[in-house]
Amino acid sequence: MQIEPLPIGPGGNSPSKQQLNKTNEAITMLTAQSQADTMYDAPIPTPVTSQSVEKFCQYVTPNNIAIIGILLIAYGIVSK
């Protein structure tokens, strides 16, 4: 994998340009390593049973949350 140059512009070697080039080099190396790591991964196994998605809180609706919030505010006012 070739490191693509950054369009930083002409000029001398400023510390910010050097840091950007080092970061670009590190990102390119990490990308190449991650692609090489996945090259020999085993294929994802197919599930034995069909998957089902269940709701975590099927009875909680925005109206119920609003009612609970109003009751908590009223309790806070009354308990003082």
N, C-alpha and C positions, 0 to 999 in steps of 0.2 A: 504494500500500500504506500502510495506516494503522499508526502505532506504537501498539501496545497498552500501556496503562499497567501498571506493575508493582504488585503488591499489597504495597507496602512498609509502609503504615500511616500514620496521622496523625502530625503533628509538624512541626518546623521543617525547614529545609534543612540537613541535616547533610552533611558531605563524603562519607560512604559512600553516602547516598541519591543525591547528585549523580553520583557515579561509576557507580552501578548504572544510573541513567537514561541516562547517556552511553553505557555499554556496550550497553544495550538498544537505543538509537537506532542505534548502529553495526551491531549484528547485524541489525536490521530493514533498514537500507540495503544491507548485503551480501546479504541474502536476496533483496531486490527486484532488485538488480543481477544476481545469478546466474540468477534466473528470466528476466530480460530478455535475458541473454546466450544462453540456450538456446532462445529463441523462434524464432530464424532459423537454427538449426543444420540442416545437411543430415541427412536420415535415414541411419541406419546401414546401410551396404551389406551385402547378404547374401553370404556366402562362396561362392566358386566351387566349391570341393570340400567334402565333408563333413569335419568336424573330428574328430580322434581324440585321445584323452587317453592318454598313456603314463606309466607310473610312472617316476619318476626313479631310484630305487634299488629295483628289484624283488626283488633277492636279499637285501636287508638286513631281517632280522626282529629282534624284541626278543631272541630267544634268541642270535642271532649277535652282537648288540651286547654282551650279558652275557658271552659267552665271550671276546670280544676284551678287555673290561674286566678280567676275571679274569686273562687272560694278561698284560696290561700291569701289573697289580698284582704278579703273581708275578715278572715280569721286574724290576720295581723293587725287590723284596725281595732277589732273588738277585744283582742287579748291585752291591749295596752291599757 
